[in-house]
Amino acid sequence: MKNKLCWLLVAVIVFDFGISIFGQPSSYWHNPQTADEGNPVFRWFMYQGAFCYLAFILAYLVGVLALVTRLPRPAAVITGLVFLLSHYFAGSTWLSYHFHLGMGGPIIYALVLSIALIMILQSGDPKVCFRATTDQGEK
């Protein structure tokens, strides 16, 4: 797969949003105001209902990918890691607290994420997600 790092970033973000939806109380589906979400921005979209939240997720993913793929490589790597680690943390909190997996859930998640990252880095050119630059720094 050509854009392996981007796909890993997408997978971590989708896992975070997916586990957020999966972890909602049953009351959420008929009363979105009962949403259980720690991030105030994401919570606001959840309060608007599942359709609005899913539309927001799609727009958010497109925006993150557009940002990461258009930034110069060093800034893109830093930005991509910020999003990846932030969503890893958010997903881990669901695993640990809501699903009562303690530290085991986040540790296993970190192991899977680390293995995927190492496999990507060892498989060839991981920078295909980012804009190429010449030696003079031109895009």
Secondary structure as GFF3:
##gff-version 3
##sequence-region A 1 139
A	DSSP	alpha_helix	4	22	.	.	.	ID=ss1
A	DSSP	three_ten_helix	26	29	.	.	.	ID=ss2
A	DSSP	three_ten_helix	32	34	.	.	.	ID=ss3
A	DSSP	alpha_helix	40	47	.	.	.	ID=ss4
A	DSSP	alpha_helix	50	70	.	.	.	ID=ss5
A	DSSP	alpha_helix	73	93	.	.	.	ID=ss6
A	DSSP	pi_helix	94	98	.	.	.	ID=ss7
A	DSSP	alpha_helix	104	122	.	.	.	ID=ss8
A	DSSP	three_ten_helix	126	129	.	.	.	ID=ss9
###
